[in-house]
Amino acid sequence: MRRPPLVSGGLVRRTGLAPTVGWLLRTNRVLSPITDLRRASRFAPAFGGGSWPHGPVSESRVSRWESGFTPVPHAAVRRYEELLLLPPNTLVAPLDNLYRYVAAAEPLRLTLCRDTLPDDPSEGLDNLLDLAVTAAPLTGGQWDDLTAALVADPRIRLVPSASWSTITDRLVAEMVLSDGVDWLQRHEALNRLLAHPVGCQAAIDSCASLARDRENQVFIETVCALEATGHPDAARHVFAQLRDPTHQRARVGALLAAMRKLTVGHFTEEQVADLVPLVVDLLADRDTAHLAAQLAAGLPLDRDRRYRQFLTRHGTPVTTPPDTLSRQQTLAARIAYAASAEATHDQVLRADPILPVLVEDTLFHPSPDVRLYTRFLVAATPYRAALATALANELGGGRLRHDPALAEAILDSLRILGDRRQQPLVERLAIADGVPTAVRVSAAHAVGHLGDGVARTVVEHAAGRVAGPPEGTGGDRPVLEAIIYSLGVNGRDDLLRQLATDPRLPATARRSASWWLDRPAYVRRSASR
């Protein structure tokens, strides 16, 4: 079977997994604000202790870890976080997701090796299970410990069996409400349960059930999560959302899942054949054509009569011309240099050969998965703030007018890399006149991930453009829906209640605001922990 050219992602394909992991560790050490630890000769002697129970570490071992010659164990990454005063899981969470993503497409099973249970006896497996099946708060780190323990011993059986459903329902509910590292940890926890020989059925059902809920407001990641398992039921649910989606965003999630499942061989030959007519139909849909073209790259379409008729009517599906690729590389190099010049305290990393590759993949890689994981990877480095500044600067200079696709990519990147310093710019774009609707929607989605919340004036402006007769609303409704998403992520119940009870707004907007308010209080509290 022919496979699409997305097997293990751009950053791993071009730089290698081990060097990329080493780059993350070295970048954090060399650019640390703790100047005494910037040199390996001083960092290594400080390594013993804390979460590293294996005694002294030599300078040469640090060098081998950071150059990619020696695999880095989980406890060592934890110790990097402790010594460099990074919040827990800053490095562990993106590496867990990266290892799992690559392992799905590679012959070797790659994981960030860890102890199976937390060091603190009070956080044992039984206690974690009790927390997960009650209304008690559960942090991302506890989800990490719980699912790592369950995967480490697949013989564990939960009693009653419904506990699996209770756990996975709660996990999915928290994942769609969480952000940043909190989201990464729950995302990885769900992927572990999707791969669990017993828990996978409950995890699949939890995702599929939420995807079938027409009031649900987070469709894409709910359906896309099914890419992580080869279980036949997961493929069945993906096909159901391709054929008769609950929402257009659910179909987007199904396309993303199908791309990954095709790449790693989850589909049978019969299912691959069934994909062909579906993809031909989606190629003709403006909203799905780009993703369908990527999926088509791995399908035997050339011999299909309907596909030949499609080519006659519409021409070759979307491809990126060589001159565009060259412009993308030049832009990525410029952004990387600007960020490096601001972030580096001397010339040590000024010529960093990996950063431009990661910036290019952050913005332009054809796989949404690779773009996502790359953004989280660079967000876990001291380059984060400088990259956000450089990306925001690119939104000026006519980019919105001449290259709206680039503006969308930058705004999507700022959802992970940005902070309150970019919030005023992004808020202005969300409600600006003369800006393409797709860019305004991207800005409205991004603003919920920046700062402490969406400004009331922005919400009222977006609502005012939608209120009243349906004619004349144009592209303002999807912008308001995206702002409601941002309010939900921020937990701005005051503004959500205002929108949910505003009789001037369309019923769909009021229901969207109500959906966020109706999430269980304990789930909402835990999702931000």
C-alpha positions in Angstrom: 0.0 0.0 0.0 1.3 3.5 -0.9 1.7 5.7 2.1 1.6 9.5 2.4 4.9 11.3 3.0 4.1 12.1 6.7 5.4 9.0 8.4 7.3 10.3 11.4 7.0 14.0 10.9 9.2 16.7 9.7 11.3 17.5 12.8 12.2 13.9 13.4 12.7 13.1 9.8 15.1 15.9 9.2 16.9 16.2 12.5 16.5 12.8 14.1 14.6 12.0 17.3 17.6 11.7 19.7 19.2 14.9 18.5 15.9 16.7 18.9 15.5 15.5 22.4 19.1 16.5 23.2 18.5 19.9 21.6 15.6 20.5 24.0 17.7 19.7 27.1 20.8 21.6 25.9 18.8 24.7 24.9 17.2 24.9 28.3 20.5 24.5 30.1 22.6 26.9 28.0 19.9 29.6 28.0 18.9 29.1 31.6 18.7 32.3 33.7 20.7 30.3 36.3 24.1 31.3 35.0 26.0 28.9 37.2 24.4 25.9 35.4 25.0 27.0 31.9 28.3 25.2 31.7 28.1 21.4 31.6 31.2 21.3 33.9 29.0 22.9 36.7 25.7 21.4 35.7 26.9 17.7 36.0 28.1 17.9 39.7 24.8 19.4 40.7 22.8 16.6 39.1 22.9 14.0 42.0 19.8 14.1 44.3 16.2 15.1 43.8 14.4 12.9 41.3 17.7 11.4 40.1 18.4 8.4 42.4 21.3 7.0 40.5 24.2 9.0 42.0 26.7 11.4 40.4 26.6 12.3 36.7 29.7 13.0 34.7 30.1 15.9 32.3 30.5 13.4 29.5 27.1 11.8 30.3 25.4 15.1 30.1 27.2 15.7 26.7 26.0 12.3 25.4 22.4 13.0 26.5 22.4 16.4 24.9 24.1 15.3 21.6 21.7 12.4 21.2 24.2 9.6 21.6 22.6 8.2 24.8 18.9 7.7 25.5 17.6 10.1 28.2 15.6 8.4 31.0 12.5 10.0 32.5 14.3 10.7 35.9 17.0 12.6 34.1 14.5 14.9 32.3 12.8 15.4 35.7 16.1 16.4 37.2 16.7 18.9 34.4 13.3 20.5 35.3 14.3 20.7 39.0 17.8 22.1 38.5 16.7 24.7 36.0 13.7 25.6 38.1 11.2 24.8 35.4 7.6 24.0 36.3 7.0 20.3 36.6 6.4 18.5 33.3 7.7 21.4 31.2 10.0 19.0 29.4 8.5 15.7 30.2 5.1 16.4 28.7 6.2 17.4 25.2 8.8 14.5 25.1 6.1 12.0 26.1 3.9 13.1 23.2 6.8 13.2 20.8 8.1 9.7 21.6 4.6 8.2 21.3 4.0 10.0 18.0 7.2 8.7 16.4 6.8 5.2 17.9 3.5 4.7 16.1 5.3 4.9 12.8 8.6 3.3 13.6 9.5 -0.4 14.0 11.0 0.2 17.5 8.9 1.0 20.5 10.2 4.4 21.8 9.2 5.7 25.1 10.5 8.1 27.7 11.4 5.4 30.2 10.0 6.0 33.7 9.3 4.5 37.0 5.8 2.9 37.0 4.5 4.6 40.2 5.1 7.9 41.9 7.6 8.1 44.7 5.1 9.3 47.2 3.3 6.3 48.7 0.2 8.5 49.2 -0.1 8.8 45.5 -0.2 5.1 44.9 -2.4 3.5 42.2 -5.4 2.8 44.5 -5.4 6.4 45.6 -5.2 7.7 42.1 -8.0 5.4 40.9 -10.2 6.7 43.8 -9.6 10.3 42.8 -10.3 9.5 39.1 -13.8 8.0 39.8 -14.9 10.7 42.2 -15.4 14.4 42.0 -12.0 15.0 43.6 -9.6 17.3 41.7 -7.0 15.5 39.6 -3.9 17.2 38.2 -2.2 16.6 34.9 0.7 15.0 36.8 -1.6 12.6 38.6 -3.2 11.6 35.2 0.3 11.0 34.0 1.2 8.8 37.0 -2.2 6.9 36.9 -2.0 6.0 33.2 1.7 5.2 33.3 1.0 2.7 36.1 -2.0 1.2 34.2 0.0 0.8 31.0 3.0 -0.7 32.9 0.9 -3.6 34.1 -1.8 -4.4 31.6 -3.0 -7.3 33.8 -4.6 -4.8 36.2 -8.4 -5.2 36.1 -10.6 -2.6 37.5 -13.7 -3.5 39.6 -16.3 -2.7 38.7 -15.6 -2.8 35.0 -17.6 0.4 34.5 -14.7 2.2 36.2 -12.9 2.2 32.9 -15.7 4.2 31.4 -15.8 6.5 34.4 -12.1 7.2 34.0 -12.0 7.7 30.3 -15.2 9.9 30.3 -13.7 12.2 32.8 -10.3 12.2 31.1 -11.8 13.2 27.7 -14.0 15.8 29.4 -11.0 17.4 31.1 -8.8 17.2 28.0 -11.2 19.3 25.8 -11.3 22.0 28.5 -7.5 22.2 29.3 -4.7 24.2 27.8 -0.9 24.1 27.5 1.0 21.5 29.5 -2.3 20.5 31.2 -3.7 19.6 27.8 -0.5 17.7 26.8 -0.5 15.5 29.8 -4.2 14.6 29.4 -3.7 14.1 25.7 -0.9 11.6 26.4 -2.9 9.9 29.2 -5.8 9.4 26.7 -3.4 8.0 24.1 -2.1 5.5 26.7 -5.5 4.3 27.5 -6.4 4.1 23.8 -3.5 1.6 23.5 -4.4 -0.3 26.6 -5.6 -3.9 25.9 -8.6 -3.5 28.3 -9.2 0.2 28.6 -9.1 1.0 24.9 -12.8 0.1 24.3 -13.9 2.6 27.0 -11.6 5.3 25.7 -12.9 4.9 22.1 -16.5 5.0 23.4 -15.8 8.2 25.4 -14.4 10.0 22.3 -17.1 8.7 20.0 -19.9 9.6 22.4 -18.7 13.2 22.8 -18.2 13.5 19.0 -21.9 12.4 18.5 -23.2 15.1 20.9 -24.4 17.9 18.6 -24.2 20.4 21.5 -20.4 19.6 22.0 -18.1 22.5 21.2 -14.8 20.7 20.8 -15.1 18.3 17.9 -11.7 18.2 16.1 -9.5 16.8 18.9 -12.3 14.5 20.1 -12.5 12.6 16.8 -8.8 13.1 15.9 -7.8 11.3 19.1 -9.1 8.0 17.5 -5.9 8.0 15.4 -4.0 6.6 18.3 -5.5 3.1 18.2 -5.8 0.4 15.6 -8.9 -1.0 17.2 -11.6 -1.6 14.5 -14.2 0.4 16.4 -12.0 3.5 16.1 -11.9 3.2 12.3 -15.6 2.6 12.3 -16.2 5.9 14.2 -13.8 7.8 11.9 -15.7 6.6 8.8 -19.0 7.5 10.4 -17.8 11.1 10.8 -16.5 11.2 7.3 -19.7 10.1 5.8 -22.3 11.8 8.1 -20.5 14.2 10.4 -22.0 15.6 13.6 -20.5 18.9 12.7 -18.1 20.2 10.0 -15.4 20.3 12.6 -16.0 16.6 13.4 -15.3 15.8 9.7 -12.1 17.8 9.9 -11.1 15.7 13.0 -12.0 12.5 11.0 -9.8 13.6 8.1 -6.9 14.2 10.4 -7.4 10.9 12.1 -7.7 9.1 8.7 -4.4 10.6 7.5 -2.6 9.3 10.6 -4.3 5.9 10.5 -3.5 5.4 6.9 0.1 6.3 7.5 0.6 3.8 10.3 -1.4 1.0 8.7 -4.6 1.0 10.8 -6.9 0.6 7.8 -7.6 -2.7 6.1 -7.4 -3.0 2.3 -11.2 -2.8 2.1 -11.3 0.3 4.2 -8.6 2.0 2.0 -10.8 1.2 -1.0 -13.8 2.7 0.9 -11.9 5.9 1.5 -11.4 6.6 -2.2 -15.0 7.8 -3.1 -15.2 9.7 0.2 -12.0 11.6 -0.5 -13.0 12.4 -4.1 -16.2 14.0 -2.7 -14.2 16.0 -0.1 -11.7 17.2 -2.7 -14.6 19.1 -4.3 -15.6 20.7 -0.9 -13.8 24.1 -0.4 -13.7 23.6 3.4 -12.1 20.1 3.3 -10.1 20.2 0.0 -6.7 20.9 1.5 -6.9 18.1 4.1 -8.5 15.7 1.6 -5.6 16.4 -0.8 -3.1 15.3 1.9 -5.1 12.2 2.5 -5.3 11.5 -1.2 -1.5 11.4 -1.4 -1.6 8.0 0.3 -4.5 6.5 -1.6 -4.6 4.5 -4.9 -6.7 7.2 -6.7 -5.1 7.2 -10.1 -7.1 4.3 -11.4 -10.4 5.5 -10.0 -12.9 6.7 -12.7 -14.5 9.4 -10.4 -11.0 10.8 -9.5 -10.1 11.1 -13.2 -13.4 13.0 -13.8 -12.5 15.2 -10.8 -9.1 16.1 -12.3 -10.8 16.9 -15.6 -13.2 19.4 -13.9 -11.0 20.8 -11.1 -7.3 20.1 -12.0 -4.7 18.6 -9.7 -5.4 18.9 -5.9 -3.6 21.5 -3.9 0.2 21.3 -3.9 3.0 23.6 -2.7 5.1 24.9 -5.6 8.9 24.9 -5.2 9.2 28.7 -5.1 6.8 28.8 -2.2 8.8 26.2 -0.3 11.9 28.4 -0.8 10.1 31.5 0.5 8.9 29.5 3.5 12.4 28.4 4.4 13.7 32.0 4.1 10.9 33.3 6.3 11.5 30.6 8.9 15.2 31.3 8.9 14.5 35.0 9.4 12.1 34.4 12.3 14.5 31.9 13.9 17.4 34.3 13.7 15.4 37.2 15.2 14.3 34.9 18.1 17.8 33.6 18.6 19.3 37.1 18.6 16.9 38.1 21.3 17.0 35.0 23.5 20.7 34.1 23.5 22.9 35.8 26.0 26.1 35.2 23.9 27.1 33.5 20.7 26.7 29.9 22.0 23.4 29.2 20.2 23.3 32.0 17.7 24.0 29.6 14.8 21.6 26.9 16.1 21.0 24.7 13.1 17.8 23.0 14.5 15.8 26.1 15.4 15.1 27.2 11.8 13.9 23.7 11.0 11.5 23.7 13.9 10.2 27.2 13.0 9.5 26.0 9.5 7.7 22.9 10.7 5.8 25.1 13.3 4.3 27.2 10.5 4.3 25.1 7.3 4.6 21.4 7.8 1.7 19.7 5.9 0.8 17.5 8.9 -1.2 19.3 11.5 0.1 16.8 14.1 3.7 17.7 13.3 2.9 21.4 13.5 1.2 20.9 16.9 4.0 18.8 18.5 6.7 21.1 17.1 4.9 24.2 18.7 4.8 22.5 22.1 8.5 21.5 21.7 9.8 25.0 21.0 7.4 26.4 23.7 9.3 24.3 26.2 12.5 26.3 25.6 13.7 29.8 26.5 13.1 30.7 22.8 9.4 30.8 23.5 8.9 34.5 24.3 11.3 35.6 21.6 9.6 33.5 19.0 6.2 34.8 19.9 7.5 38.3 19.5 9.0 37.5 16.1 5.8 35.8 14.9 3.6 38.7 16.1 5.9 41.1 14.2 5.3 39.1 11.0 1.5 39.8 11.3 2.3 43.4 10.2 3.7 44.5 6.9 0.7 43.5 4.8 0.8 39.8 5.6 -2.9 39.7 6.3 -3.7 41.2 2.9 -1.1 39.3 0.8 -0.9 36.0 2.7 -3.8 35.2 4.9 -2.8 31.5 5.1 0.5 32.6 6.8 -1.5 34.9 9.2 -3.6 31.9 10.2 -0.5 29.7 10.7 1.1 32.4 12.9 -2.1 32.9 15.0 -2.4 29.1 15.4 1.2 29.1 16.6 0.6 31.9 19.1 -2.1 29.8 20.7 0.8 27.8 22.2 3.8 30.1 22.0 2.1 33.4 22.9 1.1 35.2 26.1 -0.5 38.4 27.3 2.0 40.5 25.3 0.4 39.4 22.0 -3.2 39.5 23.4 -4.0 43.1 22.3 -2.9 42.5 18.7 -4.8 39.2 18.5 -7.9 40.8 20.0 -7.8 43.6 17.4 -7.5 41.1 14.6 -10.5 39.1 15.8 -12.9 42.1 15.4 -11.1 44.2 12.7 -12.9 45.3 9.5 -11.3 44.3 6.2 -9.6 41.2 7.7 -10.4 37.8 6.0 -13.0 35.8 8.0 -10.6 32.8 8.4 -8.0 35.0 9.9 -10.5 36.6 12.3 -11.7 33.2 13.4 -8.1 32.0 14.0 -7.5 35.2 16.1 -10.7 34.6 18.1 -9.6 31.0 18.8 -6.1 32.1 19.8 -7.1 34.9 22.2 -8.4 32.4 24.8 -4.9 30.9 25.1 -3.2 34.3 25.8 -3.2 36.3 29.0 -6.0 35.9 31.6 -9.1 36.3 29.5 -10.9 37.9 26.6 -11.6 41.6 27.0 -15.3 42.4 27.6 -15.2 45.0 24.9 -14.1 42.4 22.4 -16.9 40.1 23.3 -19.5 42.8 23.2 -18.2 44.0 19.8 -18.4 40.5 18.3 -21.8 39.9 19.8 -23.1 43.2 18.5 -22.1 42.3 14.9 -24.1 39.2 15.1 -27.2 40.5 17.0 -30.2 41.4 15.0 -31.5 40.1 11.6 -29.5 37.2 10.1 -28.9 39.1 6.9 -25.7 41.1 7.1 -24.0 38.9 9.6 -21.7 37.5 7.0 -18.7 35.8 8.6 -19.3 37.3 12.0 -21.1 34.2 13.4 -18.0 31.9 13.2 -16.0 34.6 14.9 -18.4 34.8 17.8 -18.4 31.0 18.1 -14.6 31.1 18.3 -14.7 33.8 21.0 -17.2 31.7 23.0 -14.6 28.9 22.8 -12.0 31.3 24.1 -14.3 32.3 27.0 -14.8 28.6 27.8 -11.1 27.9 27.9 -10.6 30.9 30.1 -13.5 30.0 32.4 -15.1 33.4 32.0 -18.5 32.4 33.3 -19.7 36.0 33.6 -19.4 36.7 29.9 -20.6 33.2 29.0 -23.8 33.8 31.0 -24.2 37.2 29.4 -24.1 35.6 25.9 -26.2 32.6 26.9 -29.1 34.8 28.0 -28.9 37.5 25.2 -32.1 37.2 23.2 -30.6 39.1 20.3 -28.1 36.4 19.6 -28.8 33.3 17.4 -29.9 30.2 19.3 -26.7 28.4 18.2 -24.5 31.0 19.9 -26.6 30.9 23.1 -26.4 27.1 23.2 -22.7 27.2 22.7 -22.2 29.5 25.7 -24.5 27.3 27.7 -22.6 24.1 26.9 -19.4 25.6 28.5 -21.4 26.6 31.6 -22.9 23.2 31.9 -19.6 21.3 32.2 -19.3 19.8 35.7 -17.6 22.1 38.1 -15.1 19.5 39.3 -14.1 18.8 35.7 -13.6 22.4 35.0 -11.5 22.9 38.1 -9.3 19.8 37.4 -8.8 20.7 33.7 -6.6 23.7 34.7 -4.5 21.8 37.3 
